[in-house]
Every structure is written in C-alpha cells, then in structure tokens.
Amino acid sequence: MEQKTLVLGVIGSDVHAVGNRILDFAFTQAGFKVINIGVLATQEEFIHAAIETNADVLLVSSLYGHGEMDCRGLREKCQETGIGNILMYVGGNLVIGKQDFESVRERFLDMGFNRVYPPGTMPESPIADLRRDLGI
Amino acid sequence: MQAVLLIDFGSTYTKVTIVDLAREEIIGTAQAGTTIETNIMDGLKAALTQIPEPLEGWNFVRKLACSSAAGGLKMIASGLVKELTAEAARRAALGAGARVLQVFSYELTTQDLDKIISSQPDILLLAGGTDGGNKEVLLKNAEMLSRLTIRLPVVIAGNKVVSEQAADILRKQHDPVVVSENVMPELGVLSVESARLAIRDVFFTHIIKAKGLDKAEEFLERIMMPTPAAVLSAAELLAQGHGSERGMGEMMIVDVGGATTDVHSIAKGDPSKPSVMLKGLPEPFAKRSVEGDLGMRYSSEALVETAGRRLFNYLGWTDDKVAYQLGLCKEDPWRIPQTQDETKFDVAMGRMAVSLAVDRHVGTLEVVYTPFGATYVQHGKDLTQLPVVIGTGGVLLYHPDASEILRGAVFNPEEPTILKPQKAHFYLDKEYILAAMGLLREVAPQVALRMMKKYVIKL
C-alpha cells in the first residue's frame, strides 16, 4: 500500500500554529505522509507543494474568520495548474459571527472543496473521511 | 624553495599567483591576456615570464588552475515548479560556479529545446519532484531532451525514484549522464552539495577538453574547477576556519567585475529579531548570486539604467555628463580612469553595482497584518548582523577609495525591509588572491587560510 501524501497548511494571513502542529502529528500518526507548509500559507504555496510532492489531498485550515476570502479561487487555480482533481478538505473557524454552519458548508462546497468541517472537529473524523475518499 | 603555481584562466586575463608554501607568502602575481583562440598556454607563459625566476629555476610542487575562460561554465537548469525545484536547481548550478543561461520549469517544450540548442550550454541540470513525489516531469523531460540533436553532459538531481530511469532514457542521446542526489529531497529542503560535486566532476572530466583547455593540462596537473567555485570555496574556508586555525566568521564577498557583480555570503541568515517567521525556500549556507546586468564595463549601460535616479543623485551630474562618461566605458572596456571625473564616475558605478547586487542577494522582511497585529515574514537571509564584508574585483582593487564603493553593501534605513549588513567591517582582497586560495585549499587548506588572513586587509 503506497503512502498517501497530504499538503497541510493554515491559509491566508493566519498565524495559528498550535492546531497546525496537532494536525501534523495526528495525520502522521494515522499513516499519511504530511507535507506541512505551516502558517501564513498562500494558495500558490499549497498548489506548488502539491505539484512537487504529487500529493493526493490539500488540507486547508483557517482559524481567524477570513477563510472564505482566502479560499476563493483555490479549486480554479488547481485546475489551471493541472491538479484539478485533487481532494480538498477545509476546516476551522471558517467565518466570523454566528452563522448557520450548513450555509457555510454549502458555500465551501460550491467553491470546490470536497469536505468542510465545523469548529471543534477532532482529527479522527477527517482521517476516517480520507480513508474512505482515497479508498484505503 | 617549495613553490605552488596557481592559475586563473579568466575570460579576459590569465592570472598567475606563485606561493611559497613553507613561508606562506606570495612570491609574485602577474597577468596577461587569455589566449583561448590560439593556445591557452601562450597567455599563461606571458604572465609567468613577468615574475622573476629564481637562479635555480622554479620548483613547482603543485600546479593548479581554475577557469572561467571560453564563456565559463554555461549551464541550463530545469525543474518542476518555478519557485521550488527549478529554483533549487538554479542555486545548485550557481553554487557550482556556473553561469546559468536559462532556467526552465514544468515540462520542456520544443521551443525550449530550440533555446537549449541556440544557447549552447556546457551542462544541463535536470531536477523535478521531491523524492517520492512527482515522477512524470523528470521522465517526460528526459524523453524530450533525448530528442535533442546535440550531445550534452547531463546531471540529474530530481526525484530519486525515477532518476535512474530518466538517466537510461537520456543515455540514448547524451553523454555523460550522471545521477546525483535530489536538489530538493523533501519539500522546502534544499540539498545542493551532491549536485554541485557532480557538476564539478563533469566539468573537469569533460568540459575542460571540450573547451580546448586540456592543452594546459600537459603542463598543469589539473584544472580543478570554475573560477567562481574557487572563490566560493575560499570564502567558505576563510569564514569557517580549518582545524585549529580559526576563520573570520560569517561574511560576504562582493566581486565587482566588468560584466557581472557576484555576491557570495557564507552565513546562516536566520532572523535576528524574535517572532519573525521564515518563508520560502531555505538558502544555502554558502550562497552565490550573479547579477548579469550590473557590471562596470560590458554591462555599464544596463547598470546606469537599473540604478536610475540613485546614480544621478549620488553624482549630482546632468544627464549629458553621465551619458558622456558611459560612452567612454562602452567604447573601451579596458579603460582605466584618467581624469577626476572618470574616477568619480567609476566609484559611483561601483557603488551602485554593489548596492543593487547586495539588495538582491540578501533577504527581505515583509510586514503582514493579521487580526492579532503586525507579524514579520522573512524571505531569504537576514544579514543585518553580518560582521565582515570583503571586496574583490578590478574596480575595487584599482581605486583609491574602495570603502566608498563597498558602502553600497550597507543597510539603508530608508529601505528597512532589505536585510543588508548594518555594522560590517570592510576588508579588501588587495592582492586579488581569493580564487588562487580556493585552489590552494585543495592541497594545503591551513596555508591557504593563514595566507588569506594575512593578505586580505582591513580597510
């Protein structure tokens, strides 16, 4: 069984480093090869990292409420650079204020994300989804 | 007397340095025009005869040379993503002392192949994919390159999983094809040493002969490396020391030439202030950058254009006066300043070349505003705390005011995001021996180090 590669990072002008470390640890423990590009990651950095490492998934975190602005156009850029079919997961505090999460999920699915996770998600649930989506 | 003969076959001058090994002294230095069209030995002999021979004749225990003659080591690098493996490949080639003619990213096209043919590189460096990462690009580019109608040496420094396979494809057309370690084994990890050694190996097994420099090898032992690699090697030795002999610590060497300005930094360049985040590809500890548009003679026009208002403000001259002086430089690349104005112009041009080349060499600091306040992001090396800047190259050696030119390397408070040295001491390679000492390092590193410490003088 070939090890699957994930690109993990915190998108935009977001400097939340602790959760990023925890996710790195959790996904590595779960048997994935984690390419952690850290905080303050731009869309281009996600894409470039995925191209060079032949990654299977982009795992995008956003904790500071600007996730919607930062994530817009990511799928289109992937398509443009030849990795249009890559899996994209996103999670964290994606928007500000008390918004209904279902509408948030809709918005991110429309942007081309495959899975969208609400605040407080434990790593186990995306790990289980990854296994399902990647057929492992 | 045990003498060592050290030769630098430059693009224009052949420079010889004779060293007394036991006394650790320079016996003599001389230069004569490089004679690549006829026989490379003519220029060497012409330089050598300028140094008075001792009565008992020369007793050279070693004869070593480096070369940037016949266009230097010309390379084309290719990688996958421009900012990642293509950039890593470019840095590996620069570190090996090459002139990088072009860098390609993603899959090579037929137009790219045409460019390769027309620019006639000496070596191709092929990278792409981290180890275990993207495999297609290396294989496809190998396939593409095997369609070239010319035969070239190729160094492969890409995804290790498919490197051998790519080599087999390339060997149908090219020779030699050498596999080195990946320039980027993991994402964001730069590993250029193996590729550098492979390039150097190909240089002295194949390129020397192809350039007709092997005529000199009957007289010499060996042309060891390209001249810029010798300078970088000398810089590493001088910075880091050898055994019990201490080095000078982290440093920068600025070499202002007629066509290019080279900057070498031997420094880690970690952030000097707390809570600064590092972004981008890590830089090599021994980093070399080459600015093809910043030179005193062949590239003087480009330099005036790039410096723009900065040059005019520095000189306080009219456009016409600058244009007139620039004309003189272009007319005669060998010109040594005759008048006060010419000297002033040369100093100003040198100062601009140093300033701009160091601007591009050092890292930058960027302020990122987050909901939690301002955060600093650093790209490249923070050299603000660097203690030593050494100048070398014609313009610095022949001008009375080398520090005035070197001051261009210093931090400018008006551009606080460019991380140039803030309080460095200036030194001058007065005898122009750095390349020679890089060669001497190969056989007597302690001596080379002590001699540099003696002959590189503080300004």
HADDOCK unambig.tbl for C-alpha pairs under 7 A between the chains (distance, minus, plus):
assign (segid A and resid 13 and name CA) (segid B and resid 368 and name CA) 6.89 0.50 0.50
assign (segid A and resid 13 and name CA) (segid B and resid 370 and name CA) 5.57 0.50 0.50
assign (segid A and resid 14 and name CA) (segid B and resid 370 and name CA) 6.58 0.50 0.50
assign (segid A and resid 48 and name CA) (segid B and resid 81 and name CA) 6.30 0.50 0.50
assign (segid A and resid 49 and name CA) (segid B and resid 187 and name CA) 6.72 0.50 0.50
assign (segid A and resid 51 and name CA) (segid B and resid 134 and name CA) 6.70 0.50 0.50
assign (segid A and resid 52 and name CA) (segid B and resid 80 and name CA) 6.77 0.50 0.50
assign (segid A and resid 52 and name CA) (segid B and resid 81 and name CA) 6.82 0.50 0.50
assign (segid A and resid 52 and name CA) (segid B and resid 129 and name CA) 4.61 0.50 0.50
assign (segid A and resid 52 and name CA) (segid B and resid 130 and name CA) 5.81 0.50 0.50
assign (segid A and resid 52 and name CA) (segid B and resid 133 and name CA) 5.94 0.50 0.50
assign (segid A and resid 52 and name CA) (segid B and resid 134 and name CA) 5.45 0.50 0.50
assign (segid A and resid 53 and name CA) (segid B and resid 129 and name CA) 6.09 0.50 0.50
assign (segid A and resid 53 and name CA) (segid B and resid 130 and name CA) 5.47 0.50 0.50
assign (segid A and resid 53 and name CA) (segid B and resid 133 and name CA) 3.74 0.50 0.50
assign (segid A and resid 53 and name CA) (segid B and resid 134 and name CA) 5.46 0.50 0.50
assign (segid A and resid 54 and name CA) (segid B and resid 133 and name CA) 4.68 0.50 0.50
assign (segid A and resid 54 and name CA) (segid B and resid 134 and name CA) 4.61 0.50 0.50
